[in-house]
């Protein structure tokens, strides 16, 4: 079993290399720092009681999985943001927030013509109905992760399941929604 000192020394020793590895993968310094921090926390919380000799391989696996999780989150966020960004006004694209558009009152779009407003409301109604058609666990995971912006860990705790189950439910939900919207002529 690794002592607290051995774990601390290991993390201190691996920190710079892990940061470089994450930076090469995600290409953003802030994101790389977050990835390394998350990986270190996971190692300490879940595997801190393992022998010191096992820590390097465990940490490498955790780091790679954390990098993959980062890319999955970014892919899902960018696809949903790009879908909803079509609903925003052109002069507001820099400060666009999809939730503001969805929750905004009907008369808040000023000079927008009636046809665009009708199309937008029809598309939002289609999206809402497709979200409602998801199986309950997928809908629950999807809404918590991407609408309430909860982490995988928080979502798993709320749903009473593993983090892997949350990821599976979210993946299936996004694929089902994308397919359903594509059938209706809405592409991301």
N, C-alpha and C positions, 0 to 999 in steps of 0.2 A: 504494500500500500504506500502510495506517495504521501509524504508529509506535506504540510502547508508550505514549508520552505521550499521543498523540491518542486511543488506545483508552481509557486511564485517564481522561482528561478527559471523554470522551463518557459513560462509565459513571457518573462522578461527577455529571455534568449531568443525566442521565436518571433517576437513582436515585429521587428523591422522586416524580416524576410516575409512574414505573412502579409504585412502591409504592402510590400512591393508586389507580391503575387496577386493580391486583391486589386491593387491599382492597375496592373497590367490587364486584368480581366474586366473590371468595370469602368476604367478610364476616367473616373471622377474621384478626386481626393476625399471628399466628404463621404461618398458612398463606400469607398474602400475602408475608411476608418470605421464606419458603421458595421461593415461586414466583419472586419477583424474583431471588433468589440463583441459583436454577437457570438462569433465563434468561440472566443475566449470565455465568455460567460457560460455558454453551453457546456464547454469542456469542464469548467470548474464546478458547475451545478450537477451535471449528470455523471461525470467520469473522474471527479477529483479523488475518489477512493481507489482508483486503479493503480497498479504498480507503475513507477516512474518510467520504466522501460517501454510501456505501452502508450504513453502520452503522445509521442511524436506521430505515430500512425493514426491514433484517434483524432488528434487535432487536425491533421491533414484532411481526413475524411469529413470532419465537421466543417472545416473551412471551405472545401469544395461544395458541399451541400448548401452552405450559406450563400455562396456565390450564385449557385443555381437558383436558389430561392429569390435572390435579388433580381435576377433576370426574369423569372416568372412573374414577379410582382410588377416589374416595369412593363413587361409585354401586355399584361392585362390592363394596367392603368392606361397605357398609351392607346390601346384599342378602344377602350370605353371613352376616354377623353376626346379622341378624334371623332368618335361618333357624335358625342354631345356638342362638340365645338361647332358643328355645322348649324346648331340652333342659336348660337350667340350672334350679336350684332358685330359687324366688322371692326368698329372702333373700340370694342371692348375685348378683343381677342387676347391681349396681353394679360388681362385680369380676369379671365374666364374661369368660372367655377360651375360645373354641371349642376350642382345642387341648387345654386341660385336660379338657374333657368327653370328647373323643374318646379321649384316652390314659388316662383314669381307670380304675382297677380296677372290676370289676363290683359289688363290695359297698360302694362308697364313697358311695352315695346315701341312706344312713340310712333315713328314714321314707318313702321313695318306694314306692308300691305296685307290685306285680308287673306290672299291666297297663301302666302308664306306662313302666316299664323295658323291657318287651317292645316296645311301640310305638317307643320311642326307638331300641332296638337294630335293629329292622327298618328304620327310616328311614335310619339310618347305614349299614346294609348295602346298601340301595338306592343311596345316594349313592356309596359305594365302588365298587359294580358299574358305575354310570354313568360314574364317573371312569375306570375301567378300560376302558370301551368307547370312550373318546375315541381319535381317531387319535394315534399316538405323539408327534408334534411338539406337538399341542395339549395333550395330557396333560402333557408335559414343561414347556411354558411355563406352564400353569395351576398346576401344583404348585410350581414355583419362585417364581412371582409371589405367589400367594395363600396358600400353605401354608408356604413357607419365607421369605416376605416379602422376596425379593430385588427390587432395583430393575429397571427395564426395561433399563438399561445392563448391569447385572451378569448378568441373564438372557441378554441377547444375546451377551455375551462367553462365557458357559458353553455356550450352544447353537451358537455359531459362526455367527450370522446377524445381520441388521440389527435395530435397535430397532423399526422399522416391522413387521418380520415377527413379532417377539415380541408386539406389540400386536394384530396380526391374529390370531395363534394364540390369544391369551387371549380376545379378543372372540368368536371362533368357539366356543371351548370353553365360555364362560359361557352363550352362547345355546343351544348344544346341550344343556348340562346343565339349564338352565331348562326347555327344551322336553321333555326326557326325564322330568324330575321332574313336570312338569305332567301329562303323559300318565298317570303313575302316581298322580295325585291329590295331589301335594305341591306347594303353591304358596308362592312367596316373599312 
